[in-house]
Amino acid sequence: MTLSRHNPAELSPPTGFSHAVTASGTRLVFLAGQTALDTDGKVVGDTLPEQFETALTNLLTALTAAGGTPHDLARVTVYATDVADYRTHAAELGRIWRRLAGRDYPAMAVIGIVRLWDEQALVEVDGVAMLP
């Protein structure tokens, strides 16, 4: 299995994502959207960084259960109820990402939305991984 990250010089330098990722392997894993739910199904964390850390941890827990690692992530989408708040905390969110998932960035997008299923949720993360 290989994931190759492509960041052409003709595009602006990526920060915390890759412009394109090619994947070859034997198992594709679709990861459901994860929010900051604890094991009791309650949203935890009052700030976007706190909720992002829990949501990413939940996503990586699901990935691990499927036999993968953060390195296997090919695509991640972040849904944020306040993109301006996301941008304000971008450096902190990047540190959280690197601590939990490392520096092998998947292709990513951040999408602003009106609200999530749980009204208290500020962020949701889903993804696609390629496993060997």
RODO-113620 format. One line per field, with one value per residue (C-alpha): x, y, z. Coordinates in steps of 0.02 Angstrom, whole numbers, plus 32768, in hexadecimal, padded with zeros to 4 digits. Each point is the difference from the previous one (the first is absolute). Example, Ala and Ser with C-alpha at 12.3 -4.5 7.8 and 13.67 -1.06 7.14 Angstrom:
east = (8267 / 8045) .
north = (7F1F / 80AC) .
up = (8186 / 7FDF) .
REM end
This chain:
east = (8000 / 803F / 7FC0 / 805B / 7FE7 / 8009 / 801B / 8029 / 806A / 7F7A / 7F88 / 8010 / 8064 / 7F8B / 7FFA / 7FBB / 7FC0 / 8038 / 7FBA / 7FEE / 801A / 800B / 7FD9 / 801E / 7FDC / 7F87 / 7F81 / 7FA3 / 7FBB / 7F76 / 8000 / 7F5C / 7FF8 / 803B / 7FD8 / 8037 / 7F90 / 803C / 7FD7 / 7F58 / 7FD0 / 8012 / 805E / 8099 / 8069 / 7FC9 / 807C / 8022 / 80B1 / 7FBE / 7F78 / 8077 / 8077 / 7F75 / 7FB5 / 80AA / 8023 / 7F59 / 8027 / 80AB / 7FB1 / 7F8A / 8092 / 8066 / 7F6C / 7FFF / 80BA / 8045 / 8072 / 7FFF / 8080 / 7F77 / 7F8B / 7FEA / 7F74 / 7FB8 / 7F71 / 7FE5 / 7F54 / 8003 / 7F6C / 806F / 8089 / 8041 / 801A / 8055 / 8077 / 8022 / 8034 / 8057 / 80AE / 7FBE / 7F9A / 809C / 8060 / 7F73 / 8002 / 80BD / 7FFD / 7F76 / 8018 / 80B1 / 803C / 7FC1 / 7F72 / 7F70 / 7FA0 / 7F8F / 7F73 / 7FAE / 7F49 / 7F96 / 7F54 / 7F6B / 7FFA / 8026 / 7F8D / 8026 / 7FE2 / 8091 / 807C / 8072 / 8062 / 7FF2 / 8089 / 7FED / 807A / 8036 / 8097 / 805B / 8041 / 8079) .
north = (8000 / 80AC / 80AF / 8085 / 80B7 / 807D / 80BA / 8051 / 809D / 8052 / 8005 / 8062 / 7FA2 / 7F93 / 8018 / 7F6B / 7FA3 / 7FB8 / 803C / 7F4F / 7F50 / 7F65 / 7F5C / 7F4C / 7F71 / 7F76 / 8047 / 80A5 / 803C / 8082 / 8055 / 8047 / 80B2 / 8010 / 808D / 801D / 7F78 / 7FA3 / 7F49 / 8035 / 805A / 80AE / 808E / 8030 / 809D / 80B5 / 8040 / 7FD0 / 7FC1 / 7F92 / 7FB9 / 7FEB / 7F99 / 7F8C / 7FF2 / 7FD7 / 7F84 / 7FAC / 7FF9 / 7FB3 / 7F83 / 7FC6 / 7FF8 / 7F97 / 7F8A / 7FE7 / 7FD5 / 80A7 / 808A / 80BC / 7FE5 / 7FA1 / 8097 / 8035 / 8080 / 805F / 807D / 8076 / 804D / 809C / 8066 / 809B / 8009 / 80A5 / 7FAB / 7F6F / 8079 / 805A / 7F5B / 7FB9 / 7FFA / 7FA7 / 7F87 / 7FDB / 7FD7 / 7F8B / 7FAC / 7FE7 / 7FBB / 7F82 / 7FDA / 8036 / 8061 / 7F90 / 8073 / 7FBA / 8063 / 806D / 807D / 806D / 8022 / 807F / 7FC1 / 8046 / 7F79 / 7F4B / 7F73 / 8025 / 80BA / 8011 / 7FB9 / 8081 / 7F8D / 7F57 / 7F9F / 7F72 / 7FA9 / 7F7A / 7F8F / 7F81 / 7F67 / 7F7D) .
up = (8000 / 7FD7 / 8015 / 7F9E / 8027 / 7F71 / 801C / 7F58 / 7FFE / 7F92 / 8095 / 80A1 / 8084 / 8068 / 80BC / 805F / 7F67 / 7F5A / 7F5A / 7FBE / 8041 / 7F95 / 8054 / 7FD2 / 8073 / 8024 / 807B / 7FFC / 80A7 / 8007 / 80AA / 803F / 803C / 80B3 / 8078 / 80B3 / 8047 / 809A / 8021 / 804B / 7F5E / 804A / 7FAB / 8067 / 7FF6 / 7FFB / 7F7E / 7F4C / 8028 / 808E / 7F91 / 7F6C / 806B / 8038 / 7F52 / 7FB3 / 808B / 7FDD / 7F45 / 8022 / 8079 / 7F76 / 7F86 / 807B / 8018 / 7F43 / 8004 / 7FC7 / 803D / 7FE3 / 7F74 / 7FA0 / 7FF5 / 7F4C / 8016 / 8095 / 8001 / 8093 / 8016 / 806D / 803F / 8007 / 7F7D / 8046 / 80A9 / 7FA7 / 7FAA / 80A5 / 804F / 7F65 / 804F / 809B / 7F96 / 7F9B / 809F / 8037 / 7F54 / 8003 / 80B2 / 7FD9 / 7F47 / 7FD3 / 7F69 / 7F72 / 7FCD / 7F9A / 7F7E / 806B / 7FFA / 8085 / 7FDD / 805C / 8031 / 805D / 8086 / 8024 / 803A / 80B7 / 8018 / 807B / 7F81 / 7FB1 / 7F8D / 7FA9 / 7FA9 / 7F82 / 7F8F / 7F88 / 801C / 7F93 / 805C / 7FC0) .
REM end
